[in-house]
Amino acid sequence: MHHLELGQLGENLAVEYLESKAYKILDRNYKWMRHEIDIV
């Protein structure tokens, strides 16, 4: 598995976990200037 695929899998699992705990995901891969936040 390529490291980018592994990272995407981990991010998806994190989102599933957070949603199962009633968190609302506002955005994914939010970019600001040269920075990125994976899960907001």
PyMOL commands that place a pseudoatom at each C-alpha (Angstrom):
pseudoatom trace, name=CA, resn=MET, resi=1, chain=A, elem=C, hetatm=0, pos=[0.000, 0.000, 0.000]
pseudoatom trace, name=CA, resn=HIS, resi=2, chain=A, elem=C, hetatm=0, pos=[1.399, 3.379, -1.013]
pseudoatom trace, name=CA, resn=HIS, resi=3, chain=A, elem=C, hetatm=0, pos=[1.949, 5.862, 1.837]
pseudoatom trace, name=CA, resn=LEU, resi=4, chain=A, elem=C, hetatm=0, pos=[-0.652, 8.270, 0.391]
pseudoatom trace, name=CA, resn=GLU, resi=5, chain=A, elem=C, hetatm=0, pos=[-3.247, 5.493, 0.315]
pseudoatom trace, name=CA, resn=LEU, resi=6, chain=A, elem=C, hetatm=0, pos=[-2.385, 4.562, 3.887]
pseudoatom trace, name=CA, resn=GLY, resi=7, chain=A, elem=C, hetatm=0, pos=[-2.755, 8.199, 4.950]
pseudoatom trace, name=CA, resn=GLN, resi=8, chain=A, elem=C, hetatm=0, pos=[-6.155, 8.462, 3.246]
pseudoatom trace, name=CA, resn=LEU, resi=9, chain=A, elem=C, hetatm=0, pos=[-7.283, 5.247, 4.930]
pseudoatom trace, name=CA, resn=GLY, resi=10, chain=A, elem=C, hetatm=0, pos=[-6.221, 6.581, 8.326]
pseudoatom trace, name=CA, resn=GLU, resi=11, chain=A, elem=C, hetatm=0, pos=[-8.011, 9.867, 7.713]
pseudoatom trace, name=CA, resn=ASN, resi=12, chain=A, elem=C, hetatm=0, pos=[-11.201, 8.046, 6.688]
pseudoatom trace, name=CA, resn=LEU, resi=13, chain=A, elem=C, hetatm=0, pos=[-11.062, 5.878, 9.815]
pseudoatom trace, name=CA, resn=ALA, resi=14, chain=A, elem=C, hetatm=0, pos=[-10.553, 8.976, 11.970]
pseudoatom trace, name=CA, resn=VAL, resi=15, chain=A, elem=C, hetatm=0, pos=[-13.594, 10.657, 10.382]
pseudoatom trace, name=CA, resn=GLU, resi=16, chain=A, elem=C, hetatm=0, pos=[-15.723, 7.545, 10.921]
pseudoatom trace, name=CA, resn=TYR, resi=17, chain=A, elem=C, hetatm=0, pos=[-14.649, 7.403, 14.565]
pseudoatom trace, name=CA, resn=LEU, resi=18, chain=A, elem=C, hetatm=0, pos=[-15.339, 11.095, 15.181]
pseudoatom trace, name=CA, resn=GLU, resi=19, chain=A, elem=C, hetatm=0, pos=[-18.750, 10.885, 13.523]
pseudoatom trace, name=CA, resn=SER, resi=20, chain=A, elem=C, hetatm=0, pos=[-19.610, 7.837, 15.644]
pseudoatom trace, name=CA, resn=LYS, resi=21, chain=A, elem=C, hetatm=0, pos=[-18.960, 10.043, 18.694]
pseudoatom trace, name=CA, resn=ALA, resi=22, chain=A, elem=C, hetatm=0, pos=[-21.402, 12.671, 17.330]
pseudoatom trace, name=CA, resn=TYR, resi=23, chain=A, elem=C, hetatm=0, pos=[-18.753, 15.086, 16.042]
pseudoatom trace, name=CA, resn=LYS, resi=24, chain=A, elem=C, hetatm=0, pos=[-19.743, 17.042, 12.951]
pseudoatom trace, name=CA, resn=ILE, resi=25, chain=A, elem=C, hetatm=0, pos=[-17.077, 17.185, 10.249]
pseudoatom trace, name=CA, resn=LEU, resi=26, chain=A, elem=C, hetatm=0, pos=[-17.132, 20.666, 8.734]
pseudoatom trace, name=CA, resn=ASP, resi=27, chain=A, elem=C, hetatm=0, pos=[-14.456, 20.202, 6.092]
pseudoatom trace, name=CA, resn=ARG, resi=28, chain=A, elem=C, hetatm=0, pos=[-11.712, 17.864, 4.964]
pseudoatom trace, name=CA, resn=ASN, resi=29, chain=A, elem=C, hetatm=0, pos=[-8.353, 18.803, 3.450]
pseudoatom trace, name=CA, resn=TYR, resi=30, chain=A, elem=C, hetatm=0, pos=[-8.933, 22.508, 4.105]
pseudoatom trace, name=CA, resn=LYS, resi=31, chain=A, elem=C, hetatm=0, pos=[-6.156, 24.541, 2.518]
pseudoatom trace, name=CA, resn=TRP, resi=32, chain=A, elem=C, hetatm=0, pos=[-4.969, 27.937, 3.665]
pseudoatom trace, name=CA, resn=MET, resi=33, chain=A, elem=C, hetatm=0, pos=[-1.962, 29.472, 1.947]
pseudoatom trace, name=CA, resn=ARG, resi=34, chain=A, elem=C, hetatm=0, pos=[0.564, 26.597, 1.901]
pseudoatom trace, name=CA, resn=HIS, resi=35, chain=A, elem=C, hetatm=0, pos=[-0.963, 24.736, 4.845]
pseudoatom trace, name=CA, resn=GLU, resi=36, chain=A, elem=C, hetatm=0, pos=[-3.587, 22.024, 5.048]
pseudoatom trace, name=CA, resn=ILE, resi=37, chain=A, elem=C, hetatm=0, pos=[-5.819, 20.789, 7.841]
pseudoatom trace, name=CA, resn=ASP, resi=38, chain=A, elem=C, hetatm=0, pos=[-7.013, 17.244, 7.187]
pseudoatom trace, name=CA, resn=ILE, resi=39, chain=A, elem=C, hetatm=0, pos=[-10.150, 17.253, 9.338]
pseudoatom trace, name=CA, resn=VAL, resi=40, chain=A, elem=C, hetatm=0, pos=[-12.051, 20.297, 10.584]
for i in range(1, 40): cmd.bond("trace and resi %d" % i, "trace and resi %d" % (i + 1))
show_as sticks, trace
zoom trace
